[in-house]
């Protein structure tokens, strides 16, 4: 559910709380015998990370400060946002040895060389910057990406209305144990079908996708 405006707080959230507390008699609550329970979470969307300037070019939204930008890029790139208190280039991590650095600067060769030396050979660093002035392949422990180009395809940008394309969430994956059980059940049905069609000549032919009951 996506809502715009204050009625999220004045209407929707109060009713959801009443449904959970078993205090709502509207809708299908009474018809289904709902007694309450459950829960919900809701989120407030941040402003669009990117916006177009007067020439139609995508740029970082001016409402984003350095902290907001770093946190957003970490989220989009699959990193945990956790800035280091001692290393300026460590804004987040994906593993114990893989880190991310977000800056709006244009990094030159000297800056990249110093950064590579500080990161060390036993760690890797994703550097997200406005631009860089050196060959990216020169640094084995650095991966260089440009903002905002790197995130243009991650989301839809610049929407503040219902025109935002919201896709269905992925279906919950079936637990391994349930998946194995369903496969065994399907195999048993298939074997039973095969036995009937091979040995019971008095039985009509059974479609391959039909369950045969004894």
N, C-alpha and C positions, 0 to 999 in steps of 0.2 A: 504494500500500500504506500503510495506517495501522495502527500498532501502539501498544498501551498497555503500560507496564511496562518493566522492565529487560531483558526477553528480546530487545528490539531490539538491545541492545549485546552480550548474551551469546550469542545464537544467529544472528540474521538478518544483522547486519553481518559477523561472521566468515565466514559461509558465502558471502555476496556477494563478499567479498575472495578467497575460495578459487576461486569460479567464474571471476572475472576473471583470476586467476593461473594458471588451468588445473589447479588442484590438487583439484578437487572431482569425485568419481566417483559421487555420489548422484543420485537423480532421473533426468532424461533426459539428463544430461551425456554419459555413455558412449554411449547409444543414438544421439545426434545427432552424435557425433564432435567435440564442443566442445573446442577447444584453448586457450581462454582469450581474453581481450581485453575491451574495453568499459570501462565505468565506471558510477558511480552517485553521486547526491547525496541526502542526507537532511536533514531540518529538524526542529528541536524546536519544537513549538507553544508560543506564549506563553499566559499565562492569558487568559481571556476579558476583552476590554476593558470590557465592560459586565456588570453584575450587578444583580439586583433587591434593593432595600432591604426592610425588614420590612413596608412598606406595599404592596409589589408594584410600585414604580416603578423604572424603569431608571436606574441611576446609574453613574458611572465606577468601575471596580474600584479598591479601595484599594491594591492592589499596584502600581498604575501611578504612577510619579513623573512630574514635569513632562517630563523627557526622553523617557521611554517613551511618554507620551501624545502628544507632538508628533510623534514618529516614526511612531506608529500612524496618526494622523489624516492625515499626509502620504501614507502608503501607501494608505489607503482613498480619498483624494481624487485620487490620481494625480500627486502632487508628489514631487520628489526631496528627501529630507530632507538639508538642508545648512545648519545654523544659521550666521548671520552673527556675527562677533566684534564688530561695531560697531553693528548695528541690532537692538534687542531684538525687533522685530516680524517679523523675517525668519527663519523657521524652515525654509523650503524654497522651491523654485521649480519652475514648470512651463515657463517660458520665461525669457528674459533680463529681461523686464519684468513678469512675473506671479509674485506671491509668496504665501505663506501664513503666517498668524500664529495660534498655538494658545494659548489661555489658559483657565483655569477661573474667571476673574473675571467679574463682571457689569459691563459697560462702560456708562457714562453718556454723555450728549450731549457734555460737555466733553472726555472722553477720546477719543471717536470723532472729534470735530472736530480735536483735536490730532494724532491718528493720520493722518487724511486729509491734513492739511497736510504732515506729515513724509513721507508716501509720495510726494506730488507728482502732478501731472497726467499725467506721462509713464509712470506705472507703475500697476499694479492689485494689489489685496491681498484675499485671501480671509481673513476674520476668523472664527475658530471660537472661540466663547466660551460660557459658561454661559447668559448672557442679555444683552440690550442694551436700553437705555432711550432709544430715539430711532427715528425713521423710517428704515428701511434705504435707501429710495430717495433720501434727502437727500444721500448721498455717492456721486458718480459713479465714484470710483476704489476704493470699498470694496464687497465683497459680504459680507453678514453671515449667519452660520449659527449655530444653537444646538447645543451638545453637551449630551446625547447624541442628541437628536432627529435630527440630520443623518446619523447613521450607523446608525440602527436597522434600516434596510432593506438595509444593505450586506452583512451576514453574519448567520449564526445565532449567538446569544449564549447564554452560560450553560451550554454543554455541556462535560462532562468525561468522556464515555463514547462508546460506539459509536453513540449515537442521532443524532450529527451527520450531517446530510444532505450527503454528498459527491457532487457531480455530476461527470460525465465532463468531462475537459479538452477544450477546443475542438480540432478536427482541424487539423493543420498545413495552412496555406494552400499551394495548388499554385503553384509558381513560374510567372511570367508566360510564360516560354518554353515550358514544358511544357503550360500551358493553351492557348497558341496552337497548338501542334502537335496537341493532342488535338482542338481545334476543326476544324483543317484535315483531320484524318483522318476525323472525323465527317461533314464536308461532302463529302469524296471518296466515302465510302460511300453517302451519300444520293444523290449525282449518279449513281453507278453503278447504284444501285437504280432510279432514275427512268428511265435509259436502257434498262435491260432491260425494264421494264414498258411502255415506250412503243414500242420498236422490235423486240424479240424476241418475236414472237407465238407461237413454239413453246415458250416458257418459261412455266412456271406462275407465277401471281401470287405476288409476294414480299412478305411483311409489311414494313411501313415500318421496323420496328426491327431487321430482320435484315440481317446483313452478306452481301453478294453476292460470291462468289469467282469469278474468271474460270475 
